[in-house]
Amino acid sequence: MLKAVVVILMLAVVFSLFSGLFFLIKDGGKTNRVVNSLAVRVALSVLLLLVIVISLWQGSLVLNPTP
């Protein structure tokens, strides 16, 4: 379940990245949609980082010690 949340958040970050690119090309930077897309992308990235750190701290997610 936790891995699915991480994958969904990563896909949302990538979707936000490409929507910002689309708005930049379509609007030419004349509207605030690019800035809003950047804000959403930053918020999703921070949320993803928090989910990973909290799950590592609680032991729900473990690191692979062997390469």
mmCIF file of the N, C-alpha and C atoms, coordinates in Angstrom:
data_MODEL
# 
_entry.id   MODEL 
# 
loop_
_atom_site.group_PDB 
_atom_site.id 
_atom_site.type_symbol 
_atom_site.label_atom_id 
_atom_site.label_alt_id 
_atom_site.label_comp_id 
_atom_site.label_asym_id 
_atom_site.label_entity_id 
_atom_site.label_seq_id 
_atom_site.pdbx_PDB_ins_code 
_atom_site.Cartn_x 
_atom_site.Cartn_y 
_atom_site.Cartn_z 
_atom_site.occupancy 
_atom_site.B_iso_or_equiv 
_atom_site.pdbx_formal_charge 
_atom_site.auth_seq_id 
_atom_site.auth_comp_id 
_atom_site.auth_asym_id 
_atom_site.auth_atom_id 
_atom_site.pdbx_PDB_model_num 
ATOM 1   N N  . MET A 1 1  ? 0.822  -1.190 0.000   1.00 0.00 ? 1  MET A N  1 
ATOM 2   C CA . MET A 1 1  ? 0.000  0.000  0.000   1.00 0.00 ? 1  MET A CA 1 
ATOM 3   C C  . MET A 1 1  ? 0.869  1.259  0.000   1.00 0.00 ? 1  MET A C  1 
ATOM 4   N N  . LEU A 1 2  ? 1.921  1.233  0.796   1.00 0.00 ? 2  LEU A N  1 
ATOM 5   C CA . LEU A 1 2  ? 2.807  2.392  0.884   1.00 0.00 ? 2  LEU A CA 1 
ATOM 6   C C  . LEU A 1 2  ? 3.538  2.631  -0.436  1.00 0.00 ? 2  LEU A C  1 
ATOM 7   N N  . LYS A 1 3  ? 3.943  1.548  -1.077  1.00 0.00 ? 3  LYS A N  1 
ATOM 8   C CA . LYS A 1 3  ? 4.623  1.685  -2.365  1.00 0.00 ? 3  LYS A CA 1 
ATOM 9   C C  . LYS A 1 3  ? 3.694  2.272  -3.418  1.00 0.00 ? 3  LYS A C  1 
ATOM 10  N N  . ALA A 1 4  ? 2.424  1.934  -3.361  1.00 0.00 ? 4  ALA A N  1 
ATOM 11  C CA . ALA A 1 4  ? 1.452  2.486  -4.300  1.00 0.00 ? 4  ALA A CA 1 
ATOM 12  C C  . ALA A 1 4  ? 1.292  3.987  -4.083  1.00 0.00 ? 4  ALA A C  1 
ATOM 13  N N  . VAL A 1 5  ? 1.293  4.426  -2.838  1.00 0.00 ? 5  VAL A N  1 
ATOM 14  C CA . VAL A 1 5  ? 1.191  5.864  -2.539  1.00 0.00 ? 5  VAL A CA 1 
ATOM 15  C C  . VAL A 1 5  ? 2.404  6.601  -3.078  1.00 0.00 ? 5  VAL A C  1 
ATOM 16  N N  . VAL A 1 6  ? 3.588  6.020  -2.908  1.00 0.00 ? 6  VAL A N  1 
ATOM 17  C CA . VAL A 1 6  ? 4.813  6.652  -3.399  1.00 0.00 ? 6  VAL A CA 1 
ATOM 18  C C  . VAL A 1 6  ? 4.790  6.736  -4.926  1.00 0.00 ? 6  VAL A C  1 
ATOM 19  N N  . VAL A 1 7  ? 4.363  5.678  -5.584  1.00 0.00 ? 7  VAL A N  1 
ATOM 20  C CA . VAL A 1 7  ? 4.308  5.683  -7.051  1.00 0.00 ? 7  VAL A CA 1 
ATOM 21  C C  . VAL A 1 7  ? 3.285  6.695  -7.550  1.00 0.00 ? 7  VAL A C  1 
ATOM 22  N N  . ILE A 1 8  ? 2.131  6.767  -6.901  1.00 0.00 ? 8  ILE A N  1 
ATOM 23  C CA . ILE A 1 8  ? 1.101  7.730  -7.310  1.00 0.00 ? 8  ILE A CA 1 
ATOM 24  C C  . ILE A 1 8  ? 1.600  9.164  -7.127  1.00 0.00 ? 8  ILE A C  1 
ATOM 25  N N  . LEU A 1 9  ? 2.280  9.432  -6.022  1.00 0.00 ? 9  LEU A N  1 
ATOM 26  C CA . LEU A 1 9  ? 2.824  10.780 -5.813  1.00 0.00 ? 9  LEU A CA 1 
ATOM 27  C C  . LEU A 1 9  ? 3.899  11.114 -6.843  1.00 0.00 ? 9  LEU A C  1 
ATOM 28  N N  . MET A 1 10 ? 4.728  10.138 -7.196  1.00 0.00 ? 10 MET A N  1 
ATOM 29  C CA . MET A 1 10 ? 5.755  10.383 -8.215  1.00 0.00 ? 10 MET A CA 1 
ATOM 30  C C  . MET A 1 10 ? 5.118  10.660 -9.583  1.00 0.00 ? 10 MET A C  1 
ATOM 31  N N  . LEU A 1 11 ? 4.078  9.914  -9.926  1.00 0.00 ? 11 LEU A N  1 
ATOM 32  C CA . LEU A 1 11 ? 3.382  10.154 -11.185 1.00 0.00 ? 11 LEU A CA 1 
ATOM 33  C C  . LEU A 1 11 ? 2.697  11.521 -11.188 1.00 0.00 ? 11 LEU A C  1 
ATOM 34  N N  . ALA A 1 12 ? 2.176  11.939 -10.049 1.00 0.00 ? 12 ALA A N  1 
ATOM 35  C CA . ALA A 1 12 ? 1.554  13.261 -9.952  1.00 0.00 ? 12 ALA A CA 1 
ATOM 36  C C  . ALA A 1 12 ? 2.590  14.368 -10.138 1.00 0.00 ? 12 ALA A C  1 
ATOM 37  N N  . VAL A 1 13 ? 3.796  14.162 -9.623  1.00 0.00 ? 13 VAL A N  1 
ATOM 38  C CA . VAL A 1 13 ? 4.868  15.149 -9.806  1.00 0.00 ? 13 VAL A CA 1 
ATOM 39  C C  . VAL A 1 13 ? 5.241  15.247 -11.290 1.00 0.00 ? 13 VAL A C  1 
ATOM 40  N N  . VAL A 1 14 ? 5.359  14.112 -11.953 1.00 0.00 ? 14 VAL A N  1 
ATOM 41  C CA . VAL A 1 14 ? 5.703  14.116 -13.379 1.00 0.00 ? 14 VAL A CA 1 
ATOM 42  C C  . VAL A 1 14 ? 4.575  14.752 -14.191 1.00 0.00 ? 14 VAL A C  1 
ATOM 43  N N  . PHE A 1 15 ? 3.319  14.442 -13.855 1.00 0.00 ? 15 PHE A N  1 
ATOM 44  C CA . PHE A 1 15 ? 2.186  15.054 -14.551 1.00 0.00 ? 15 PHE A CA 1 
ATOM 45  C C  . PHE A 1 15 ? 2.197  16.572 -14.370 1.00 0.00 ? 15 PHE A C  1 
ATOM 46  N N  . SER A 1 16 ? 2.495  17.027 -13.172 1.00 0.00 ? 16 SER A N  1 
ATOM 47  C CA . SER A 1 16 ? 2.558  18.462 -12.911 1.00 0.00 ? 16 SER A CA 1 
ATOM 48  C C  . SER A 1 16 ? 3.701  19.109 -13.695 1.00 0.00 ? 16 SER A C  1 
ATOM 49  N N  . LEU A 1 17 ? 4.799  18.400 -13.833 1.00 0.00 ? 17 LEU A N  1 
ATOM 50  C CA . LEU A 1 17 ? 5.928  18.905 -14.605 1.00 0.00 ? 17 LEU A CA 1 
ATOM 51  C C  . LEU A 1 17 ? 5.528  19.125 -16.058 1.00 0.00 ? 17 LEU A C  1 
ATOM 52  N N  . PHE A 1 18 ? 4.874  18.139 -16.662 1.00 0.00 ? 18 PHE A N  1 
ATOM 53  C CA . PHE A 1 18 ? 4.492  18.271 -18.059 1.00 0.00 ? 18 PHE A CA 1 
ATOM 54  C C  . PHE A 1 18 ? 3.337  19.240 -18.262 1.00 0.00 ? 18 PHE A C  1 
ATOM 55  N N  . SER A 1 19 ? 2.451  19.377 -17.288 1.00 0.00 ? 19 SER A N  1 
ATOM 56  C CA . SER A 1 19 ? 1.398  20.376 -17.420 1.00 0.00 ? 19 SER A CA 1 
ATOM 57  C C  . SER A 1 19 ? 1.991  21.784 -17.363 1.00 0.00 ? 19 SER A C  1 
ATOM 58  N N  . GLY A 1 20 ? 3.015  21.982 -16.537 1.00 0.00 ? 20 GLY A N  1 
ATOM 59  C CA . GLY A 1 20 ? 3.692  23.276 -16.511 1.00 0.00 ? 20 GLY A CA 1 
ATOM 60  C C  . GLY A 1 20 ? 4.371  23.585 -17.840 1.00 0.00 ? 20 GLY A C  1 
ATOM 61  N N  . LEU A 1 21 ? 4.967  22.578 -18.453 1.00 0.00 ? 21 LEU A N  1 
ATOM 62  C CA . LEU A 1 21 ? 5.582  22.759 -19.766 1.00 0.00 ? 21 LEU A CA 1 
ATOM 63  C C  . LEU A 1 21 ? 4.527  23.109 -20.801 1.00 0.00 ? 21 LEU A C  1 
ATOM 64  N N  . PHE A 1 22 ? 3.397  22.429 -20.751 1.00 0.00 ? 22 PHE A N  1 
ATOM 65  C CA . PHE A 1 22 ? 2.303  22.718 -21.685 1.00 0.00 ? 22 PHE A CA 1 
ATOM 66  C C  . PHE A 1 22 ? 1.797  24.144 -21.515 1.00 0.00 ? 22 PHE A C  1 
ATOM 67  N N  . PHE A 1 23 ? 1.604  24.570 -20.270 1.00 0.00 ? 23 PHE A N  1 
ATOM 68  C CA . PHE A 1 23 ? 1.132  25.929 -20.023 1.00 0.00 ? 23 PHE A CA 1 
ATOM 69  C C  . PHE A 1 23 ? 2.159  26.967 -20.459 1.00 0.00 ? 23 PHE A C  1 
ATOM 70  N N  . LEU A 1 24 ? 3.436  26.659 -20.295 1.00 0.00 ? 24 LEU A N  1 
ATOM 71  C CA . LEU A 1 24 ? 4.480  27.587 -20.710 1.00 0.00 ? 24 LEU A CA 1 
ATOM 72  C C  . LEU A 1 24 ? 4.479  27.761 -22.220 1.00 0.00 ? 24 LEU A C  1 
ATOM 73  N N  . ILE A 1 25 ? 4.307  26.661 -22.937 1.00 0.00 ? 25 ILE A N  1 
ATOM 74  C CA . ILE A 1 25 ? 4.298  26.729 -24.395 1.00 0.00 ? 25 ILE A CA 1 
ATOM 75  C C  . ILE A 1 25 ? 3.010  27.377 -24.895 1.00 0.00 ? 25 ILE A C  1 
ATOM 76  N N  . LYS A 1 26 ? 1.876  26.995 -24.311 1.00 0.00 ? 26 LYS A N  1 
ATOM 77  C CA . LYS A 1 26 ? 0.587  27.492 -24.785 1.00 0.00 ? 26 LYS A CA 1 
ATOM 78  C C  . LYS A 1 26 ? 0.383  28.965 -24.447 1.00 0.00 ? 26 LYS A C  1 
ATOM 79  N N  . ASP A 1 27 ? 0.672  29.361 -23.228 1.00 0.00 ? 27 ASP A N  1 
ATOM 80  C CA . ASP A 1 27 ? 0.399  30.728 -22.785 1.00 0.00 ? 27 ASP A CA 1 
ATOM 81  C C  . ASP A 1 27 ? 1.560  31.678 -23.043 1.00 0.00 ? 27 ASP A C  1 
ATOM 82  N N  . GLY A 1 28 ? 2.735  31.150 -23.257 1.00 0.00 ? 28 GLY A N  1 
ATOM 83  C CA . GLY A 1 28 ? 3.887  32.005 -23.456 1.00 0.00 ? 28 GLY A CA 1 
ATOM 84  C C  . GLY A 1 28 ? 4.320  32.719 -22.188 1.00 0.00 ? 28 GLY A C  1 
ATOM 85  N N  . GLY A 1 29 ? 3.920  32.226 -21.034 1.00 0.00 ? 29 GLY A N  1 
ATOM 86  C CA . GLY A 1 29 ? 4.315  32.838 -19.769 1.00 0.00 ? 29 GLY A CA 1 
ATOM 87  C C  . GLY A 1 29 ? 3.509  34.067 -19.404 1.00 0.00 ? 29 GLY A C  1 
ATOM 88  N N  . LYS A 1 30 ? 2.355  34.264 -20.052 1.00 0.00 ? 30 LYS A N  1 
ATOM 89  C CA . LYS A 1 30 ? 1.561  35.459 -19.785 1.00 0.00 ? 30 LYS A CA 1 
ATOM 90  C C  . LYS A 1 30 ? 0.554  35.275 -18.649 1.00 0.00 ? 30 LYS A C  1 
ATOM 91  N N  . THR A 1 31 ? 0.298  34.039 -18.255 1.00 0.00 ? 31 THR A N  1 
ATOM 92  C CA . THR A 1 31 ? -0.646 33.796 -17.168 1.00 0.00 ? 31 THR A CA 1 
ATOM 93  C C  . THR A 1 31 ? 0.096  33.189 -15.981 1.00 0.00 ? 31 THR A C  1 
ATOM 94  N N  . ASN A 1 32 ? -0.628 32.990 -14.901 1.00 0.00 ? 32 ASN A N  1 
ATOM 95  C CA . ASN A 1 32 ? -0.037 32.439 -13.677 1.00 0.00 ? 32 ASN A CA 1 
ATOM 96  C C  . ASN A 1 32 ? -0.137 30.922 -13.601 1.00 0.00 ? 32 ASN A C  1 
ATOM 97  N N  . ARG A 1 33 ? -0.601 30.274 -14.664 1.00 0.00 ? 33 ARG A N  1 
ATOM 98  C CA . ARG A 1 33 ? -0.780 28.827 -14.616 1.00 0.00 ? 33 ARG A CA 1 
ATOM 99  C C  . ARG A 1 33 ? 0.556  28.093 -14.479 1.00 0.00 ? 33 ARG A C  1 
ATOM 100 N N  . VAL A 1 34 ? 1.616  28.647 -15.030 1.00 0.00 ? 34 VAL A N  1 
ATOM 101 C CA . VAL A 1 34 ? 2.933  28.017 -14.900 1.00 0.00 ? 34 VAL A CA 1 
ATOM 102 C C  . VAL A 1 34 ? 3.398  28.094 -13.442 1.00 0.00 ? 34 VAL A C  1 
ATOM 103 N N  . VAL A 1 35 ? 3.176  29.229 -12.822 1.00 0.00 ? 35 VAL A N  1 
ATOM 104 C CA . VAL A 1 35 ? 3.566  29.405 -11.417 1.00 0.00 ? 35 VAL A CA 1 
ATOM 105 C C  . VAL A 1 35 ? 2.740  28.481 -10.523 1.00 0.00 ? 35 VAL A C  1 
ATOM 106 N N  . ASN A 1 36 ? 1.461  28.363 -10.815 1.00 0.00 ? 36 ASN A N  1 
ATOM 107 C CA . ASN A 1 36 ? 0.610  27.465 -10.031 1.00 0.00 ? 36 ASN A CA 1 
ATOM 108 C C  . ASN A 1 36 ? 1.053  26.018 -10.206 1.00 0.00 ? 36 ASN A C  1 
ATOM 109 N N  . SER A 1 37 ? 1.428  25.646 -11.408 1.00 0.00 ? 37 SER A N  1 
ATOM 110 C CA . SER A 1 37 ? 1.913  24.289 -11.653 1.00 0.00 ? 37 SER A CA 1 
ATOM 111 C C  . SER A 1 37 ? 3.213  24.039 -10.891 1.00 0.00 ? 37 SER A C  1 
ATOM 112 N N  . LEU A 1 38 ? 4.078  25.029 -10.848 1.00 0.00 ? 38 LEU A N  1 
ATOM 113 C CA . LEU A 1 38 ? 5.319  24.903 -10.082 1.00 0.00 ? 38 LEU A CA 1 
ATOM 114 C C  . LEU A 1 38 ? 5.023  24.752 -8.591  1.00 0.00 ? 38 LEU A C  1 
ATOM 115 N N  . ALA A 1 39 ? 4.077  25.512 -8.097  1.00 0.00 ? 39 ALA A N  1 
ATOM 116 C CA . ALA A 1 39 ? 3.717  25.416 -6.674  1.00 0.00 ? 39 ALA A CA 1 
ATOM 117 C C  . ALA A 1 39 ? 3.146  24.042 -6.346  1.00 0.00 ? 39 ALA A C  1 
ATOM 118 N N  . VAL A 1 40 ? 2.320  23.514 -7.230  1.00 0.00 ? 40 VAL A N  1 
ATOM 119 C CA . VAL A 1 40 ? 1.759  22.178 -7.019  1.00 0.00 ? 40 VAL A CA 1 
ATOM 120 C C  . VAL A 1 40 ? 2.869  21.139 -7.054  1.00 0.00 ? 40 VAL A C  1 
ATOM 121 N N  . ARG A 1 41 ? 3.797  21.273 -7.983  1.00 0.00 ? 41 ARG A N  1 
ATOM 122 C CA . ARG A 1 41 ? 4.897  20.316 -8.102  1.00 0.00 ? 41 ARG A CA 1 
ATOM 123 C C  . ARG A 1 41 ? 5.784  20.342 -6.863  1.00 0.00 ? 41 ARG A C  1 
ATOM 124 N N  . VAL A 1 42 ? 6.072  21.509 -6.352  1.00 0.00 ? 42 VAL A N  1 
ATOM 125 C CA . VAL A 1 42 ? 6.893  21.623 -5.142  1.00 0.00 ? 42 VAL A CA 1 
ATOM 126 C C  . VAL A 1 42 ? 6.158  21.024 -3.946  1.00 0.00 ? 42 VAL A C  1 
ATOM 127 N N  . ALA A 1 43 ? 4.864  21.300 -3.832  1.00 0.00 ? 43 ALA A N  1 
ATOM 128 C CA . ALA A 1 43 ? 4.086  20.756 -2.725  1.00 0.00 ? 43 ALA A CA 1 
ATOM 129 C C  . ALA A 1 43 ? 4.016  19.231 -2.795  1.00 0.00 ? 43 ALA A C  1 
ATOM 130 N N  . LEU A 1 44 ? 3.820  18.685 -3.991  1.00 0.00 ? 44 LEU A N  1 
ATOM 131 C CA . LEU A 1 44 ? 3.796  17.230 -4.142  1.00 0.00 ? 44 LEU A CA 1 
ATOM 132 C C  . LEU A 1 44 ? 5.153  16.614 -3.827  1.00 0.00 ? 44 LEU A C  1 
ATOM 133 N N  . SER A 1 45 ? 6.221  17.276 -4.214  1.00 0.00 ? 45 SER A N  1 
ATOM 134 C CA . SER A 1 45 ? 7.559  16.762 -3.925  1.00 0.00 ? 45 SER A CA 1 
ATOM 135 C C  . SER A 1 45 ? 7.843  16.767 -2.429  1.00 0.00 ? 45 SER A C  1 
ATOM 136 N N  . VAL A 1 46 ? 7.437  17.817 -1.749  1.00 0.00 ? 46 VAL A N  1 
ATOM 137 C CA . VAL A 1 46 ? 7.617  17.876 -0.297  1.00 0.00 ? 46 VAL A CA 1 
ATOM 138 C C  . VAL A 1 46 ? 6.777  16.799 0.388   1.00 0.00 ? 46 VAL A C  1 
ATOM 139 N N  . LEU A 1 47 ? 5.555  16.611 -0.083  1.00 0.00 ? 47 LEU A N  1 
ATOM 140 C CA . LEU A 1 47 ? 4.698  15.561 0.469   1.00 0.00 ? 47 LEU A CA 1 
ATOM 141 C C  . LEU A 1 47 ? 5.308  14.180 0.239   1.00 0.00 ? 47 LEU A C  1 
ATOM 142 N N  . LEU A 1 48 ? 5.857  13.946 -0.937  1.00 0.00 ? 48 LEU A N  1 
ATOM 143 C CA . LEU A 1 48 ? 6.511  12.674 -1.233  1.00 0.00 ? 48 LEU A CA 1 
ATOM 144 C C  . LEU A 1 48 ? 7.707  12.450 -0.318  1.00 0.00 ? 48 LEU A C  1 
ATOM 145 N N  . LEU A 1 49 ? 8.501  13.470 -0.124  1.00 0.00 ? 49 LEU A N  1 
ATOM 146 C CA . LEU A 1 49 ? 9.652  13.363 0.762   1.00 0.00 ? 49 LEU A CA 1 
ATOM 147 C C  . LEU A 1 49 ? 9.218  13.078 2.198   1.00 0.00 ? 49 LEU A C  1 
ATOM 148 N N  . LEU A 1 50 ? 8.176  13.758 2.652   1.00 0.00 ? 50 LEU A N  1 
ATOM 149 C CA . LEU A 1 50 ? 7.677  13.524 4.011   1.00 0.00 ? 50 LEU A CA 1 
ATOM 150 C C  . LEU A 1 50 ? 7.141  12.103 4.179   1.00 0.00 ? 50 LEU A C  1 
ATOM 151 N N  . VAL A 1 51 ? 6.432  11.603 3.179   1.00 0.00 ? 51 VAL A N  1 
ATOM 152 C CA . VAL A 1 51 ? 5.912  10.235 3.260   1.00 0.00 ? 51 VAL A CA 1 
ATOM 153 C C  . VAL A 1 51 ? 7.062  9.245  3.358   1.00 0.00 ? 51 VAL A C  1 
ATOM 154 N N  . ILE A 1 52 ? 8.099  9.438  2.568   1.00 0.00 ? 52 ILE A N  1 
ATOM 155 C CA . ILE A 1 52 ? 9.244  8.527  2.584   1.00 0.00 ? 52 ILE A CA 1 
ATOM 156 C C  . ILE A 1 52 ? 9.985  8.612  3.915   1.00 0.00 ? 52 ILE A C  1 
ATOM 157 N N  . VAL A 1 53 ? 10.235 9.810  4.404   1.00 0.00 ? 53 VAL A N  1 
ATOM 158 C CA . VAL A 1 53 ? 10.977 9.969  5.667   1.00 0.00 ? 53 VAL A CA 1 
ATOM 159 C C  . VAL A 1 53 ? 10.186 9.415  6.842   1.00 0.00 ? 53 VAL A C  1 
ATOM 160 N N  . ILE A 1 54 ? 8.889  9.695  6.897   1.00 0.00 ? 54 ILE A N  1 
ATOM 161 C CA . ILE A 1 54 ? 8.073  9.200  8.004   1.00 0.00 ? 54 ILE A CA 1 
ATOM 162 C C  . ILE A 1 54 ? 7.960  7.679  7.956   1.00 0.00 ? 54 ILE A C  1 
ATOM 163 N N  . SER A 1 55 ? 7.816  7.124  6.768   1.00 0.00 ? 55 SER A N  1 
ATOM 164 C CA . SER A 1 55 ? 7.712  5.667  6.674   1.00 0.00 ? 55 SER A CA 1 
ATOM 165 C C  . SER A 1 55 ? 9.043  4.992  7.005   1.00 0.00 ? 55 SER A C  1 
ATOM 166 N N  . LEU A 1 56 ? 10.160 5.623  6.690   1.00 0.00 ? 56 LEU A N  1 
ATOM 167 C CA . LEU A 1 56 ? 11.459 5.086  7.104   1.00 0.00 ? 56 LEU A CA 1 
ATOM 168 C C  . LEU A 1 56 ? 11.612 5.168  8.617   1.00 0.00 ? 56 LEU A C  1 
ATOM 169 N N  . TRP A 1 57 ? 11.159 6.266  9.208   1.00 0.00 ? 57 TRP A N  1 
ATOM 170 C CA . TRP A 1 57 ? 11.276 6.456  10.643  1.00 0.00 ? 57 TRP A CA 1 
ATOM 171 C C  . TRP A 1 57 ? 10.420 5.456  11.412  1.00 0.00 ? 57 TRP A C  1 
ATOM 172 N N  . GLN A 1 58 ? 9.220  5.160  10.884  1.00 0.00 ? 58 GLN A N  1 
ATOM 173 C CA . GLN A 1 58 ? 8.323  4.227  11.558  1.00 0.00 ? 58 GLN A CA 1 
ATOM 174 C C  . GLN A 1 58 ? 8.684  2.767  11.283  1.00 0.00 ? 58 GLN A C  1 
ATOM 175 N N  . GLY A 1 59 ? 9.496  2.521  10.287  1.00 0.00 ? 59 GLY A N  1 
ATOM 176 C CA . GLY A 1 59 ? 9.870  1.158  9.966   1.00 0.00 ? 59 GLY A CA 1 
ATOM 177 C C  . GLY A 1 59 ? 8.982  0.497  8.928   1.00 0.00 ? 59 GLY A C  1 
ATOM 178 N N  . SER A 1 60 ? 8.060  1.236  8.363   1.00 0.00 ? 60 SER A N  1 
ATOM 179 C CA . SER A 1 60 ? 7.191  0.676  7.333   1.00 0.00 ? 60 SER A CA 1 
ATOM 180 C C  . SER A 1 60 ? 7.949  0.456  6.031   1.00 0.00 ? 60 SER A C  1 
ATOM 181 N N  . LEU A 1 61 ? 8.966  1.235  5.824   1.00 0.00 ? 61 LEU A N  1 
ATOM 182 C CA . LEU A 1 61 ? 9.794  1.146  4.624   1.00 0.00 ? 61 LEU A CA 1 
ATOM 183 C C  . LEU A 1 61 ? 11.226 0.942  5.090   1.00 0.00 ? 61 LEU A C  1 
ATOM 184 N N  . VAL A 1 62 ? 11.885 -0.069 4.571   1.00 0.00 ? 62 VAL A N  1 
ATOM 185 C CA . VAL A 1 62 ? 13.270 -0.356 4.977   1.00 0.00 ? 62 VAL A CA 1 
ATOM 186 C C  . VAL A 1 62 ? 14.176 -0.186 3.774   1.00 0.00 ? 62 VAL A C  1 
ATOM 187 N N  . LEU A 1 63 ? 15.393 0.247  4.048   1.00 0.00 ? 63 LEU A N  1 
ATOM 188 C CA . LEU A 1 63 ? 16.394 0.389  3.010   1.00 0.00 ? 63 LEU A CA 1 
ATOM 189 C C  . LEU A 1 63 ? 17.040 -0.961 2.729   1.00 0.00 ? 63 LEU A C  1 
ATOM 190 N N  . ASN A 1 64 ? 17.482 -1.137 1.503   1.00 0.00 ? 64 ASN A N  1 
ATOM 191 C CA . ASN A 1 64 ? 18.169 -2.356 1.124   1.00 0.00 ? 64 ASN A CA 1 
ATOM 192 C C  . ASN A 1 64 ? 19.649 -2.204 1.462   1.00 0.00 ? 64 ASN A C  1 
ATOM 193 N N  . PRO A 1 65 ? 20.165 -2.946 2.437   1.00 0.00 ? 65 PRO A N  1 
ATOM 194 C CA . PRO A 1 65 ? 21.554 -2.760 2.846   1.00 0.00 ? 65 PRO A CA 1 
ATOM 195 C C  . PRO A 1 65 ? 22.578 -3.337 1.861   1.00 0.00 ? 65 PRO A C  1 
ATOM 196 N N  . THR A 1 66 ? 22.146 -4.247 0.993   1.00 0.00 ? 66 THR A N  1 
ATOM 197 C CA . THR A 1 66 ? 23.081 -4.837 0.032   1.00 0.00 ? 66 THR A CA 1 
ATOM 198 C C  . THR A 1 66 ? 22.877 -4.215 -1.330  1.00 0.00 ? 66 THR A C  1 
ATOM 199 N N  . PRO A 1 67 ? 23.940 -3.996 -2.065  1.00 0.00 ? 67 PRO A N  1 
ATOM 200 C CA . PRO A 1 67 ? 23.796 -3.401 -3.398  1.00 0.00 ? 67 PRO A CA 1 
ATOM 201 C C  . PRO A 1 67 ? 23.254 -4.372 -4.424  1.00 0.00 ? 67 PRO A C  1 
# 
